[in-house]
Amino acid sequence: MAARHPVLVLISEDPRVSHRANEAMRIALGLVAGETPVDIVLTGPAVHLLDEDTDDLVDGDDIAKFRASLKKLGIPFLVEAGAAPADPSWNAHGHPVAPITTEGIAALVPKAERFLVF
Amino acid sequence: MNLAKRKLGLMVSTAPEHPNLDTALGLGRAALDRGAEVYLYLIDDGVVGVEDARVQDLAERGAKLFVCAYGCQKRRRPLSDKATNCGLVVLADIVNATDRFLAFN
């Protein structure tokens, strides 16, 4: 049974210091695989989930695997405006991303029915 | 308020010592007392609490208890026979099939 509205997965954990950013992404992937629509928003240091080099990330191997699966499924990351690093190697794998403002994030809230905030 | 036939889904991803667990269990007890069905899914650091007496008490009151098998495996914890060990498909089902779903992260 598909959800009537998307699940909003908001990730602000820093994958350089916490495994929880990866766990949030894994959960999002699990929901998508179950045909539940999901909006994934990365704010603050969570944007490092798209770092090219995952060696410095907690559970980096899993991060690479899960984000590749999300990419294959065509699930974009909505990235907080201004949070993405200037480093040209960021998102080197070309994951679909779209910038989103704070107001844009707020506008997603009434459209969602479930919320996972990490 | 009678909540008969209503379904409440709860997800806890934090360790048992975090206040989240008591909050979730309190909500679960209140919902059960009013006739609702309660589904508690322990994930990530929350899997450590599967055999916690407080969690088992909620299960004994009638809550359906699920624990993330991946989380247990990652923490090298044995699978518990006091809960349904499962994966994210079940979590997705709980997310979609409950009237209210609350995640404590």
Backbone of each chain as ProteinMPNN parsed JSONL, in Angstrom:
{"seq_chain_A": "MAARHPVLVLISEDPRVSHRANEAMRIALGLVAGETPVDIVLTGPAVHLLDEDTDDLVDGDDIAKFRASLKKLGIPFLVEAGAAPADPSWNAHGHPVAPITTEGIAALVPKAERFLVF", "coords_chain_A": {"N_chain_A": [[0.851, -1.187, 0.0], [0.738, 2.095, -0.955], [1.956, 5.142, 0.455], [-0.115, 7.96, 1.109], [0.95, 10.434, 0.996], [4.252, 11.866, 0.64], [6.994, 10.578, 2.594], [8.877, 12.574, 4.66], [12.219, 12.806, 4.883], [14.552, 14.103, 6.793], [17.786, 15.018, 7.038], [20.346, 15.935, 9.134], [22.527, 15.15, 10.448], [26.056, 14.697, 10.817], [27.946, 12.908, 8.637], [30.64, 12.519, 8.909], [31.215, 12.219, 11.512], [29.235, 10.756, 12.743], [27.324, 7.757, 12.675], [24.721, 7.974, 12.12], [23.795, 9.513, 10.016], [24.184, 7.937, 7.77], [22.497, 5.836, 8.503], [20.011, 7.054, 8.435], [19.819, 7.55, 5.697], [19.829, 4.934, 4.781], [17.396, 4.016, 5.805], [15.667, 5.668, 4.38], [16.133, 4.673, 1.809], [15.132, 2.097, 2.142], [12.419, 2.629, 2.473], [11.779, 3.765, 0.003], [12.299, 1.582, -1.636], [10.217, 0.029, -0.873], [8.251, 1.184, -2.255], [7.278, 3.535, -1.245], [6.728, 6.933, -1.418], [9.311, 9.324, -1.06], [10.813, 12.225, 0.259], [14.004, 13.403, 0.384], [15.948, 15.362, 2.375], [18.886, 17.172, 2.775], [20.596, 18.836, 5.238], [22.89, 21.295, 6.48], [25.842, 19.759, 7.785], [25.174, 17.271, 6.814], [25.328, 17.187, 4.102], [27.693, 16.095, 3.424], [27.285, 13.482, 2.928], [27.432, 13.178, 0.275], [30.059, 13.338, -0.381], [32.914, 12.738, -2.395], [35.034, 11.028, -1.624], [34.603, 8.464, 0.466], [36.006, 7.382, 2.496], [36.627, 8.805, 4.759], [34.28, 8.964, 6.071], [31.821, 7.91, 8.455], [30.889, 4.58, 8.359], [31.42, 4.535, 5.644], [31.6, 2.809, 3.376], [29.063, 1.711, 3.243], [27.596, 4.028, 2.856], [28.409, 4.778, 0.267], [27.327, 2.649, -1.129], [24.545, 2.741, -0.56], [23.791, 5.296, -1.457], [24.339, 5.059, -4.111], [22.4, 3.233, -4.842], [20.107, 4.728, -4.407], [20.519, 6.65, -6.329], [20.305, 5.113, -8.628], [17.651, 4.546, -8.501], [16.662, 6.968, -9.069], [16.18, 8.879, -7.15], [16.273, 12.058, -5.911], [18.489, 14.19, -3.977], [17.525, 16.746, -1.894], [19.137, 19.608, -1.314], [20.181, 21.717, 1.199], [20.244, 25.121, 0.557], [23.302, 26.711, 0.031], [24.702, 25.034, 1.685], [26.226, 23.117, 0.49], [29.555, 21.991, -0.05], [32.288, 23.914, -1.423], [34.169, 22.471, -2.679], [35.186, 20.94, -5.603], [35.066, 18.216, -5.898], [32.915, 17.348, -4.579], [29.938, 15.51, -4.655], [30.786, 14.059, -6.886], [29.951, 11.867, -8.227], [27.698, 12.555, -9.462], [25.077, 12.514, -8.401], [21.585, 13.089, -8.568], [20.695, 16.275, -7.544], [18.993, 18.926, -5.878], [18.765, 22.308, -5.083], [17.488, 23.635, -2.027], [15.656, 25.967, -0.193], [15.316, 27.243, 3.186], [12.692, 28.018, 3.445], [11.609, 26.507, 1.448], [11.956, 23.948, 2.473], [10.246, 24.134, 4.632], [7.875, 24.309, 3.235], [7.585, 21.744, 2.342], [6.684, 20.355, 4.487], [3.793, 20.449, 5.09], [3.017, 18.868, 2.995], [3.8, 16.371, 3.513], [3.283, 13.262, 5.269], [4.448, 11.697, 7.069], [7.346, 11.789, 9.119], [10.81, 11.679, 9.31], [13.406, 12.532, 11.16], [16.694, 13.094, 11.36]], "CA_chain_A": [[0.0, 0.0, 0.0], [1.567, 3.297, -1.034], [1.544, 6.244, 1.31], [-0.866, 8.98, 0.372], [1.846, 11.582, 0.879], [5.63, 11.41, 0.842], [7.67, 10.636, 3.884], [9.952, 13.565, 4.632], [13.416, 12.36, 5.614], [15.399, 15.294, 6.952], [19.054, 14.556, 7.638], [21.299, 16.997, 9.444], [23.683, 14.542, 11.115], [27.319, 14.795, 10.075], [28.466, 11.552, 8.41], [32.069, 12.442, 9.248], [31.365, 11.93, 12.943], [28.135, 9.945, 13.259], [26.785, 6.745, 11.764], [23.277, 8.178, 11.988], [23.486, 10.056, 8.687], [24.052, 6.778, 6.896], [21.313, 5.076, 8.903], [18.847, 7.776, 7.904], [19.774, 7.313, 4.256], [19.439, 3.526, 4.608], [15.952, 3.932, 6.046], [15.018, 6.29, 3.227], [16.226, 3.71, 0.713], [14.195, 1.012, 2.431], [11.059, 3.109, 2.213], [11.643, 3.902, -1.451], [12.239, 0.229, -2.191], [8.863, -0.437, -0.591], [7.354, 2.003, -3.08], [6.769, 4.675, -0.485], [7.383, 8.155, -1.892], [10.161, 9.923, -0.034], [11.612, 13.412, -0.02], [15.205, 13.389, 1.226], [16.529, 16.7, 2.495], [20.168, 17.233, 3.498], [20.9, 20.174, 5.737], [24.156, 21.421, 7.216], [26.934, 18.832, 7.469], [24.699, 16.042, 6.164], [25.676, 17.233, 2.667], [28.899, 15.283, 3.212], [26.885, 12.17, 2.414], [27.751, 13.161, -1.15], [31.503, 13.481, -0.598], [33.453, 11.733, -3.314], [35.829, 10.069, -0.86], [33.814, 8.047, 1.631], [36.89, 6.768, 3.493], [36.62, 9.595, 5.986], [32.917, 9.003, 6.608], [31.44, 6.752, 9.273], [30.165, 3.626, 7.5], [31.601, 5.073, 4.296], [31.291, 1.816, 2.341], [27.601, 1.633, 3.151], [27.123, 5.286, 2.265], [28.622, 4.682, -1.18], [26.398, 1.648, -1.67], [23.148, 3.178, -0.46], [23.527, 6.461, -2.31], [24.315, 4.568, -5.497], [21.083, 2.624, -5.05], [19.143, 5.834, -4.525], [20.743, 7.275, -7.639], [19.75, 4.207, -9.625], [16.191, 4.661, -8.422], [16.295, 8.317, -9.493], [15.725, 9.672, -6.004], [17.203, 13.185, -5.731], [18.682, 14.792, -2.662], [17.257, 18.173, -1.806], [20.281, 20.071, -0.529], [19.986, 23.063, 1.747], [20.973, 26.148, -0.192], [24.476, 27.239, 0.704], [25.352, 24.042, 2.552], [27.136, 22.264, -0.275], [30.924, 22.496, -0.048], [32.791, 24.451, -2.699], [35.083, 21.464, -3.219], [34.633, 20.412, -6.862], [34.891, 16.763, -5.86], [31.636, 17.021, -3.917], [28.96, 14.903, -5.573], [31.497, 13.726, -8.118], [29.243, 10.782, -8.919], [26.569, 13.126, -10.187], [23.746, 12.187, -7.871], [20.67, 14.212, -8.79], [20.469, 17.131, -6.38], [18.283, 20.182, -6.138], [18.889, 23.177, -3.909], [16.213, 23.971, -1.385], [15.795, 26.985, 0.847], [14.609, 26.941, 4.43], [11.261, 28.168, 3.153], [11.247, 25.342, 0.638], [11.828, 22.811, 3.394], [9.002, 24.357, 5.384], [6.746, 24.04, 2.345], [7.437, 20.295, 2.192], [6.095, 19.781, 5.697], [2.364, 20.129, 4.974], [2.784, 17.889, 1.927], [4.223, 15.06, 4.001], [2.408, 12.67, 6.273], [5.341, 11.05, 8.035], [8.586, 12.557, 9.222], [11.97, 11.046, 9.934], [14.369, 13.617, 11.319], [17.953, 12.629, 11.954]], "C_chain_A": [[0.887, 1.238, 0.0], [1.033, 4.375, -0.095], [0.812, 7.283, 0.465], [0.017, 10.206, 0.11], [3.275, 11.085, 1.099], [6.026, 11.408, 2.316], [8.801, 11.652, 3.744], [11.095, 13.061, 5.514], [14.386, 13.534, 5.638], [16.655, 14.873, 7.706], [19.954, 15.758, 7.876], [22.53, 16.456, 10.18], [24.918, 14.599, 10.203], [27.907, 13.397, 9.873], [29.96, 11.414, 8.69], [32.266, 12.046, 10.703], [30.29, 10.985, 13.493], [27.651, 8.953, 12.204], [25.33, 7.038, 11.417], [22.879, 8.788, 10.641], [23.287, 8.906, 7.697], [22.788, 5.987, 7.229], [20.046, 5.742, 8.366], [18.697, 7.528, 6.409], [19.355, 5.866, 3.962], [17.926, 3.361, 4.798], [15.189, 4.529, 4.865], [15.009, 5.335, 2.037], [15.237, 2.565, 0.913], [12.76, 1.416, 2.146], [10.804, 3.213, 0.712], [11.495, 2.523, -2.098], [10.864, -0.388, -1.948], [7.807, 0.401, -1.286], [6.63, 3.088, -2.287], [7.47, 5.928, -0.996], [8.117, 8.858, -0.751], [10.785, 11.204, -0.566], [12.802, 13.386, 0.935], [15.834, 14.779, 1.2], [17.818, 16.595, 3.307], [20.395, 18.663, 3.945], [22.249, 20.139, 6.455], [25.162, 20.37, 6.805], [26.484, 17.52, 6.831], [25.034, 16.026, 4.674], [26.924, 16.397, 2.378], [28.559, 13.829, 2.866], [27.212, 12.05, 0.926], [29.236, 13.435, -1.418], [31.997, 12.375, -1.532], [34.181, 10.624, -2.557], [35.058, 9.697, 0.404], [34.692, 7.426, 2.729], [36.857, 7.502, 4.828], [35.232, 9.686, 6.624], [32.648, 7.751, 7.442], [30.54, 5.856, 8.419], [30.245, 4.049, 6.03], [31.255, 4.085, 3.188], [29.786, 1.697, 2.14], [27.033, 2.885, 2.498], [27.246, 5.225, 0.749], [27.592, 3.752, -1.817], [24.952, 2.179, -1.686], [22.859, 4.371, -1.374], [23.519, 6.064, -3.782], [22.953, 3.938, -5.813], [20.016, 3.696, -5.209], [19.275, 6.516, -5.88], [20.112, 6.424, -8.74], [18.219, 4.298, -9.663], [15.702, 6.065, -8.798], [15.781, 9.205, -8.374], [16.716, 10.819, -5.773], [17.403, 13.514, -4.255], [18.346, 16.277, -2.782], [18.273, 18.738, -0.822], [20.06, 21.509, -0.091], [20.867, 24.063, 1.003], [22.136, 26.682, 0.643], [25.241, 26.226, 1.539], [26.373, 23.192, 1.804], [28.543, 22.84, -0.261], [31.356, 22.993, -1.43], [33.711, 23.46, -3.405], [34.487, 20.834, -4.486], [34.436, 18.896, -6.851], [33.579, 16.363, -5.17], [30.63, 16.56, -4.961], [29.593, 14.595, -6.934], [30.767, 12.644, -8.916], [27.951, 11.265, -9.578], [25.203, 12.673, -9.71], [22.804, 13.357, -8.16], [20.401, 14.987, -7.496], [19.687, 18.362, -6.825], [18.43, 21.047, -4.898], [17.503, 23.463, -3.333], [16.479, 24.97, -0.259], [15.089, 26.509, 2.116], [13.102, 27.024, 4.215], [10.762, 26.975, 2.336], [11.066, 24.102, 1.493], [10.517, 22.933, 4.176], [7.784, 24.02, 4.528], [6.533, 22.541, 2.125], [6.644, 19.689, 3.347], [4.604, 19.49, 5.54], [2.05, 19.107, 3.885], [3.117, 16.467, 2.381], [3.267, 14.571, 5.085], [3.221, 12.034, 7.39], [6.668, 11.795, 7.987], [9.656, 11.722, 9.919], [13.065, 12.094, 9.97], [15.589, 13.078, 12.045], [18.949, 13.772, 11.988]], "O_chain_A": [[1.717, 1.395, 0.896], [-0.173, 4.5, 0.117], [1.085, 7.455, -0.723], [-0.161, 10.916, -0.88], [3.486, 10.016, 1.672], [5.472, 12.131, 3.144], [9.59, 11.582, 2.802], [10.948, 12.913, 6.727], [14.963, 13.901, 4.614], [16.594, 14.433, 8.854], [20.283, 16.501, 6.952], [23.455, 17.205, 10.496], [24.809, 14.554, 8.977], [28.324, 12.764, 10.842], [30.485, 10.301, 8.705], [33.344, 11.594, 11.091], [30.434, 10.471, 14.602], [27.578, 9.264, 11.015], [24.77, 6.414, 10.515], [21.752, 8.599, 10.182], [22.351, 8.907, 6.897], [22.09, 5.523, 6.328], [19.127, 5.068, 7.902], [17.589, 7.321, 5.912], [18.617, 5.609, 3.011], [17.269, 2.651, 4.037], [14.193, 3.968, 4.408], [14.0, 5.204, 1.343], [14.586, 2.122, -0.033], [11.977, 0.619, 1.63], [9.754, 2.804, 0.216], [10.67, 2.328, -2.991], [10.405, -1.225, -2.725], [6.624, 0.338, -0.953], [5.518, 3.495, -2.625], [8.7, 5.976, -1.005], [7.609, 8.969, 0.365], [11.233, 11.256, -1.711], [12.625, 13.352, 2.152], [16.201, 15.296, 0.145], [17.838, 16.004, 4.387], [20.388, 19.589, 3.133], [22.683, 19.104, 6.962], [25.331, 20.105, 5.615], [27.314, 16.743, 6.359], [25.024, 14.964, 4.05], [27.183, 16.035, 1.231], [29.449, 13.04, 2.549], [27.262, 10.946, 0.384], [29.621, 13.728, -2.55], [31.55, 11.231, -1.457], [33.972, 9.438, -2.814], [34.885, 10.522, 1.3], [34.184, 6.997, 3.765], [37.035, 6.902, 5.887], [35.041, 10.406, 7.604], [33.182, 6.676, 7.166], [29.559, 6.316, 7.834], [29.275, 3.937, 5.28], [30.679, 4.472, 2.172], [29.301, 1.595, 1.013], [26.108, 2.813, 1.689], [26.311, 5.574, 0.028], [27.06, 4.029, -2.892], [24.245, 2.075, -2.688], [21.797, 4.439, -1.993], [22.798, 6.644, -4.593], [22.428, 4.094, -6.915], [19.127, 3.577, -6.053], [18.284, 6.906, -6.498], [19.473, 6.94, -9.657], [17.593, 4.148, -10.712], [14.499, 6.325, -8.843], [15.042, 10.16, -8.612], [17.882, 10.569, -5.468], [16.587, 13.159, -3.404], [18.838, 16.966, -3.675], [18.27, 18.388, 0.358], [19.79, 22.393, -0.904], [22.072, 23.865, 0.848], [21.968, 27.054, 1.805], [26.319, 26.533, 2.049], [27.275, 22.616, 2.411], [28.718, 24.045, -0.439], [30.85, 22.545, -2.459], [33.992, 23.603, -4.595], [33.4, 20.258, -4.438], [33.722, 18.354, -7.695], [33.189, 15.195, -5.178], [30.501, 17.167, -6.025], [29.002, 14.843, -7.985], [30.947, 12.524, -10.128], [27.211, 10.481, -10.173], [24.287, 12.473, -10.507], [23.204, 14.512, -8.008], [19.944, 14.429, -6.498], [19.724, 18.769, -7.986], [18.24, 20.567, -3.78], [16.503, 23.522, -4.048], [17.419, 24.814, 0.52], [14.367, 25.512, 2.113], [12.339, 26.209, 4.734], [9.639, 26.503, 2.517], [10.151, 23.308, 1.277], [9.785, 21.959, 4.351], [6.784, 23.509, 5.032], [5.436, 22.114, 1.765], [6.014, 18.642, 3.201], [4.179, 18.372, 5.833], [0.955, 18.546, 3.85], [2.762, 15.491, 1.72], [2.553, 15.348, 5.719], [2.738, 11.858, 8.509], [7.057, 12.351, 6.96], [9.424, 11.14, 10.979], [13.589, 12.495, 8.931], [15.512, 12.661, 13.201], [20.076, 13.596, 12.451]]}, "seq_chain_B": "MNLAKRKLGLMVSTAPEHPNLDTALGLGRAALDRGAEVYLYLIDDGVVGVEDARVQDLAERGAKLFVCAYGCQKRRRPLSDKATNCGLVVLADIVNATDRFLAFN", "coords_chain_B": {"N_chain_B": [[-10.914, 9.275, 25.093], [-11.914, 6.918, 22.731], [-9.909, 4.733, 21.028], [-10.244, 2.533, 19.479], [-9.482, 0.232, 16.946], [-7.792, 2.025, 15.771], [-4.469, 2.743, 14.706], [-1.212, 2.985, 15.939], [2.028, 3.802, 15.098], [5.342, 3.457, 16.188], [8.688, 4.442, 16.162], [11.912, 3.885, 17.332], [15.153, 5.0, 17.479], [17.214, 5.469, 19.12], [19.48, 4.807, 21.884], [18.624, 2.744, 24.77], [18.934, 4.192, 27.146], [18.424, 6.764, 26.491], [16.095, 9.471, 26.766], [14.092, 9.275, 24.856], [13.089, 6.654, 24.65], [11.492, 6.166, 26.946], [9.574, 8.122, 26.502], [8.376, 7.269, 24.098], [7.407, 4.784, 24.948], [5.613, 5.553, 26.908], [3.696, 6.907, 25.381], [2.879, 4.753, 23.882], [1.74, 3.065, 25.84], [-0.402, 4.689, 26.691], [-1.892, 4.803, 24.343], [-2.552, 2.098, 23.983], [-4.116, 1.721, 26.259], [-6.335, 3.087, 25.515], [-7.403, 1.587, 23.596], [-6.156, 1.389, 21.127], [-4.174, -0.107, 18.485], [-0.782, -0.875, 18.775], [2.389, -0.455, 17.328], [5.68, -1.067, 17.691], [8.828, -0.246, 16.58], [12.118, -1.013, 16.776], [15.214, 0.34, 15.996], [18.528, 0.87, 14.617], [20.545, 2.302, 17.148], [18.575, 1.725, 18.893], [17.978, -0.978, 18.906], [19.259, -2.264, 20.918], [17.652, -2.175, 23.083], [15.769, -4.188, 22.984], [15.207, -6.315, 24.721], [14.828, -5.025, 27.036], [13.216, -4.451, 30.112], [11.187, -2.555, 30.22], [10.393, -2.284, 27.604], [9.564, -4.857, 27.021], [7.441, -4.998, 28.768], [5.59, -3.323, 27.524], [5.096, -4.838, 25.273], [3.917, -7.041, 26.473], [1.582, -5.887, 27.24], [0.289, -5.764, 24.902], [1.347, -4.529, 22.646], [2.776, -4.7, 19.361], [5.93, -5.861, 18.706], [8.882, -5.044, 17.046], [12.135, -5.582, 15.73], [15.075, -4.318, 14.255], [16.782, -6.379, 12.168], [19.14, -6.007, 10.761], [20.365, -3.978, 12.22], [20.848, -5.341, 14.607], [22.614, -7.312, 13.724], [24.737, -5.739, 12.861], [25.656, -4.755, 15.225], [26.544, -6.972, 16.353], [24.803, -8.466, 17.886], [22.789, -11.008, 19.277], [19.923, -12.398, 17.615], [16.76, -11.676, 18.919], [14.323, -13.62, 20.648], [12.188, -12.4, 21.585], [10.92, -10.582, 20.097], [9.826, -9.592, 16.808], [12.123, -10.155, 14.407], [13.233, -8.228, 11.792], [13.202, -6.448, 8.613], [13.517, -3.433, 6.628], [11.314, -3.49, 5.023], [9.178, -4.215, 6.586], [9.153, -2.019, 8.304], [8.427, -0.061, 6.448], [5.863, -0.957, 5.891], [4.651, -0.499, 8.371], [4.892, 2.266, 8.532], [3.158, 2.973, 6.476], [0.735, 1.784, 7.092], [-0.274, 2.613, 9.49], [-2.308, 4.832, 11.479], [-1.199, 6.966, 12.77], [2.191, 7.89, 12.91], [5.157, 7.959, 14.637], [8.471, 8.998, 14.949], [11.298, 8.554, 16.913], [14.251, 9.936, 17.188]], "CA_chain_B": [[-11.203, 9.027, 23.67], [-11.758, 5.526, 22.34], [-9.092, 4.63, 19.814], [-10.386, 1.18, 18.947], [-9.2, 0.055, 15.511], [-6.782, 2.979, 15.308], [-3.135, 2.14, 14.773], [-0.108, 3.907, 16.218], [3.365, 3.278, 14.834], [6.418, 4.15, 16.905], [10.036, 4.001, 15.819], [12.928, 4.427, 18.244], [16.491, 4.696, 16.941], [18.227, 5.847, 20.113], [19.787, 3.792, 22.89], [17.594, 2.655, 25.814], [19.109, 5.194, 28.215], [17.95, 8.059, 25.995], [14.699, 9.705, 27.174], [13.164, 8.915, 23.779], [12.427, 5.36, 24.847], [10.408, 6.345, 27.917], [8.514, 8.914, 25.857], [7.674, 6.396, 23.15], [6.68, 3.751, 25.692], [4.486, 6.227, 27.551], [2.687, 7.094, 24.339], [2.376, 3.43, 23.539], [0.841, 2.614, 26.921], [-1.622, 5.508, 26.639], [-2.669, 4.381, 23.167], [-3.108, 0.772, 24.272], [-5.172, 1.891, 27.261], [-7.526, 3.642, 24.845], [-7.906, 0.62, 22.627], [-5.444, 1.407, 19.844], [-3.12, -1.084, 18.221], [0.509, -0.18, 18.81], [3.494, -1.134, 16.663], [6.95, -0.442, 18.095], [9.944, -0.723, 15.756], [13.423, -0.585, 17.302], [16.165, 0.376, 14.887], [19.795, 1.522, 14.932], [20.939, 2.072, 18.544], [17.399, 1.277, 19.631], [17.858, -2.441, 18.961], [19.848, -2.719, 22.182], [16.609, -2.2, 24.108], [14.684, -5.117, 22.672], [14.85, -7.149, 25.874], [14.639, -4.133, 28.181], [11.955, -4.777, 30.797], [10.163, -1.558, 29.885], [9.924, -2.614, 26.252], [8.822, -6.116, 27.114], [6.172, -4.695, 29.437], [4.665, -2.797, 26.51], [4.705, -5.983, 24.438], [2.981, -7.858, 27.257], [0.297, -5.171, 27.251], [-0.374, -5.946, 23.61], [2.026, -3.893, 21.519], [3.549, -5.563, 18.464], [7.314, -5.417, 18.846], [9.755, -5.394, 15.923], [13.514, -5.111, 15.899], [15.806, -4.321, 12.986], [17.765, -7.46, 12.139], [20.403, -5.421, 10.282], [20.955, -3.273, 13.358], [21.356, -6.349, 15.546], [23.775, -7.943, 13.094], [25.826, -4.763, 12.827], [26.153, -4.607, 16.595], [26.908, -8.324, 16.773], [23.863, -8.874, 18.928], [21.987, -12.145, 18.824], [18.52, -12.102, 17.343], [15.95, -11.927, 20.105], [13.06, -14.332, 20.42], [11.146, -11.627, 22.262], [10.414, -9.6, 19.142], [9.938, -10.016, 15.415], [13.323, -9.629, 13.763], [12.784, -7.957, 10.42], [13.927, -5.421, 7.885], [12.858, -2.162, 6.355], [10.012, -3.718, 4.386], [8.19, -4.166, 7.677], [9.058, -0.617, 8.723], [7.618, 0.639, 5.431], [4.464, -1.352, 6.105], [4.162, 0.203, 9.569], [4.768, 3.678, 8.145], [2.022, 3.167, 5.579], [-0.523, 1.181, 7.536], [-0.734, 3.156, 10.764], [-2.989, 6.127, 11.409], [-0.193, 7.94, 13.205], [3.522, 7.296, 13.006], [6.091, 8.887, 15.28], [9.845, 8.504, 15.001], [12.106, 9.157, 17.977], [15.638, 9.767, 16.722]], "C_chain_B": [[-10.949, 7.558, 23.356], [-10.996, 5.456, 21.015], [-9.18, 3.24, 19.191], [-10.232, 1.194, 17.429], [-8.26, 1.118, 14.941], [-5.405, 2.344, 15.528], [-2.082, 3.218, 14.97], [1.211, 3.196, 15.946], [4.407, 4.129, 15.547], [7.749, 3.57, 16.433], [11.014, 4.669, 16.772], [14.304, 4.008, 17.726], [17.603, 5.012, 17.938], [18.374, 4.752, 21.167], [18.772, 3.839, 24.041], [17.725, 3.708, 26.908], [18.665, 6.591, 27.786], [16.487, 8.246, 26.392], [13.658, 9.353, 26.107], [12.393, 7.638, 24.071], [11.262, 5.496, 25.822], [9.247, 7.126, 27.315], [7.683, 8.039, 24.923], [6.838, 5.361, 23.888], [5.465, 4.348, 26.409], [3.345, 6.464, 26.569], [2.051, 5.757, 23.971], [1.394, 2.911, 24.579], [-0.483, 3.377, 26.868], [-2.511, 5.08, 25.472], [-3.31, 3.02, 23.402], [-4.271, 0.873, 25.253], [-6.462, 2.397, 26.636], [-7.998, 2.756, 23.696], [-7.197, 0.591, 21.288], [-4.513, 0.198, 19.713], [-1.805, -0.321, 18.151], [1.59, -1.075, 18.197], [4.775, -0.385, 17.022], [8.089, -1.086, 17.306], [11.235, -0.141, 16.329], [14.463, -0.722, 16.202], [17.431, 1.082, 15.35], [20.163, 1.272, 16.406], [19.773, 1.577, 19.4], [17.301, -0.229, 19.785], [18.376, -3.003, 20.28], [18.765, -2.891, 23.252], [15.555, -3.263, 23.931], [14.268, -5.964, 23.875], [14.759, -6.337, 27.161], [13.261, -4.402, 28.801], [10.836, -3.808, 30.434], [9.549, -1.854, 28.52], [9.07, -3.882, 26.293], [7.476, -5.924, 27.814], [5.145, -4.178, 28.43], [4.181, -3.927, 25.601], [3.692, -6.857, 25.173], [1.605, -7.202, 27.344], [-0.417, -5.261, 25.905], [0.285, -5.271, 22.427], [2.741, -4.942, 20.675], [4.961, -5.01, 18.411], [8.166, -5.951, 17.7], [11.156, -4.845, 16.192], [14.263, -5.3, 14.584], [16.918, -5.378, 13.009], [19.136, -6.947, 11.692], [21.128, -4.713, 11.432], [21.542, -4.225, 14.384], [22.642, -6.965, 15.008], [24.979, -7.006, 13.149], [26.462, -4.591, 14.205], [26.555, -5.952, 17.193], [26.055, -8.788, 17.959], [23.037, -10.043, 18.412], [20.554, -11.702, 18.543], [17.699, -12.512, 18.567], [14.717, -12.739, 19.738], [11.903, -13.6, 21.095], [10.58, -10.515, 21.38], [10.478, -10.216, 17.756], [11.159, -9.341, 14.806], [13.007, -9.426, 12.282], [13.603, -6.825, 9.811], [13.038, -4.24, 7.556], [11.528, -2.325, 5.613], [8.911, -3.623, 5.438], [8.038, -2.736, 8.183], [8.204, 0.176, 7.728], [6.143, 0.304, 5.592], [3.868, -0.614, 7.299], [3.938, 1.686, 9.248], [3.468, 3.901, 7.373], [0.687, 2.715, 6.162], [-1.051, 1.748, 8.849], [-1.418, 4.515, 10.556], [-2.061, 7.259, 11.819], [1.133, 7.205, 13.329], [4.465, 8.342, 13.58], [7.465, 8.241, 15.363], [10.615, 9.28, 16.059], [13.571, 8.884, 17.66], [16.623, 10.614, 17.524]], "O_chain_B": [[-9.89, 7.021, 23.681], [-11.401, 6.052, 20.017], [-8.282, 2.826, 18.457], [-10.779, 2.05, 16.734], [-7.967, 1.104, 13.745], [-5.218, 1.519, 16.422], [-2.061, 4.227, 14.266], [1.478, 2.125, 16.492], [4.359, 5.359, 15.513], [7.905, 2.354, 16.322], [10.949, 5.878, 16.991], [14.583, 2.821, 17.557], [18.785, 4.844, 17.637], [17.508, 3.891, 21.319], [18.133, 4.869, 24.258], [16.73, 4.077, 27.532], [18.545, 7.492, 28.616], [15.715, 7.288, 26.363], [12.484, 9.157, 26.421], [11.2, 7.541, 23.783], [10.168, 4.999, 25.556], [8.082, 6.832, 27.584], [6.452, 8.064, 24.955], [5.7, 5.089, 23.508], [4.416, 3.711, 26.498], [2.177, 6.247, 26.89], [0.84, 5.658, 23.777], [0.339, 2.378, 24.234], [-1.555, 2.783, 26.986], [-3.732, 5.006, 25.605], [-4.474, 2.809, 23.06], [-5.286, 0.195, 25.096], [-7.55, 2.164, 27.163], [-8.881, 3.134, 22.926], [-7.596, -0.159, 20.398], [-4.127, -0.425, 20.702], [-1.725, 0.747, 17.543], [1.692, -2.265, 18.498], [4.929, 0.792, 16.693], [8.29, -2.3, 17.353], [11.416, 1.076, 16.36], [14.576, -1.766, 15.56], [17.419, 1.804, 16.347], [20.095, 0.13, 16.862], [19.976, 1.071, 20.503], [16.622, -0.717, 20.688], [17.977, -4.088, 20.703], [18.935, -3.654, 24.203], [14.549, -3.259, 24.639], [13.09, -6.29, 24.023], [14.628, -6.899, 28.248], [12.269, -4.56, 28.088], [9.672, -4.2, 30.351], [8.346, -1.693, 28.313], [8.004, -3.958, 25.681], [6.498, -6.6, 27.496], [3.973, -4.551, 28.481], [3.015, -3.971, 25.21], [2.734, -7.35, 24.578], [0.591, -7.882, 27.502], [-1.582, -4.881, 25.783], [-0.182, -5.428, 21.298], [3.244, -5.938, 21.194], [5.167, -3.834, 18.11], [8.173, -7.149, 17.419], [11.326, -3.787, 16.798], [14.102, -6.309, 13.897], [17.873, -5.272, 13.779], [20.167, -7.401, 12.189], [22.342, -4.838, 11.59], [22.597, -3.96, 14.961], [23.626, -7.12, 15.732], [26.097, -7.429, 13.445], [27.656, -4.317, 14.323], [26.864, -6.054, 18.38], [26.546, -9.416, 18.897], [22.634, -10.064, 17.249], [20.045, -10.76, 19.15], [17.929, -13.564, 19.164], [14.141, -12.571, 18.664], [10.786, -14.111, 21.166], [9.861, -9.632, 21.848], [11.117, -11.249, 17.559], [11.222, -8.116, 14.703], [12.564, -10.353, 11.604], [14.555, -6.32, 10.407], [11.959, -4.068, 8.123], [10.715, -1.401, 5.58], [7.856, -3.032, 5.206], [6.925, -2.288, 8.459], [7.365, 0.985, 8.125], [5.28, 1.169, 5.448], [2.725, -0.159, 7.251], [2.932, 2.277, 9.641], [2.767, 4.89, 7.589], [-0.368, 3.211, 5.766], [-2.154, 1.404, 9.275], [-1.142, 5.234, 9.595], [-2.13, 8.365, 11.283], [1.195, 6.064, 13.786], [4.559, 9.461, 13.076], [7.606, 7.094, 15.788], [10.585, 10.51, 16.09], [14.069, 7.771, 17.833], [17.824, 10.584, 17.257]]}, "name": "protein", "num_of_chains": 2, "seq": "MAARHPVLVLISEDPRVSHRANEAMRIALGLVAGETPVDIVLTGPAVHLLDEDTDDLVDGDDIAKFRASLKKLGIPFLVEAGAAPADPSWNAHGHPVAPITTEGIAALVPKAERFLVFMNLAKRKLGLMVSTAPEHPNLDTALGLGRAALDRGAEVYLYLIDDGVVGVEDARVQDLAERGAKLFVCAYGCQKRRRPLSDKATNCGLVVLADIVNATDRFLAFN"}
